[in-house]
Amino acid sequence: MQVTSKSRGRVSAPPHRRRDRTIQEICHDLRQPAAAILALVSAAETQSDVPDHVRRRLEQIASEARHISTIVGQAAGEGMTFRPMDAGEAAGSVAESLRTSTSADVTVVADPDSTVVADGSALRRALINLLDNAIRAAGANGTVTVRVGTHGDWVHIDVHDSGPGFGAGPVGIAGLGLGIVEWLAGSHGGDLVMLESDLGGTLARLRLPAARTEPGITPVRR
């Protein structure tokens, strides 16, 4: 069949190429506003008359902007950077950030030795998704409890909620968020397990290899 110049002008890229290009374009466009937020926060923090409570909020805004920048970078193809980090401290930081936008009771209980080797942004991203799901499932006056502890070769990050249970909450609670967590857990040699919580709702258990595990050896899942 002869292809005319008019028909050639309408030929578009394959769907996967258009999708990849769209992702790259979005990543490119998000870098500038994220950098602008960090610059504005930095400028505000230099003011001598900024109250302490406002300064704490500015630090949270800067942390979120840096998190966005890292996610954008990873989506654009940048790799992860793994280092030892305290899983309990990471969970506490995420919980503090999310408390500003919910009336649910969010608490974190962590063992003192809960160190994992992880990419900081990836771990934060997984925790945000888990806690956000739990908060929405629990509802405005519900309870979300995060328990972090070491169990043998694993660190468990257990996110409990007092909601109606997995699959019985508002539409859209699990879906993409849990898929992201599963992928991030797998990239760290861990996994995600869904169980029943003693609070009456769901227990989402993120399991990651403990940092003291011998390098190069992935613990056997139990």
Protein Blocks (a to p, Z undefined) as FASTA:
>chain_A
ZZdfklmmmpccdfklmmmmmmmmmmmmmmmmmmmmmmmmmmmmmpmklcfklmmmmmmm
mmmmmmmmmmmmmmnopacddddddfklmmmmmmmmmmmmccbdcdddddfblcdcddfk
lmmmmmmmmmmmmmmmnommlccddddddehjbccdddddfbebehiacehklmmmmmmm
mmmmmmnopacdddddfkopacdddddddfklcghiacddZZ
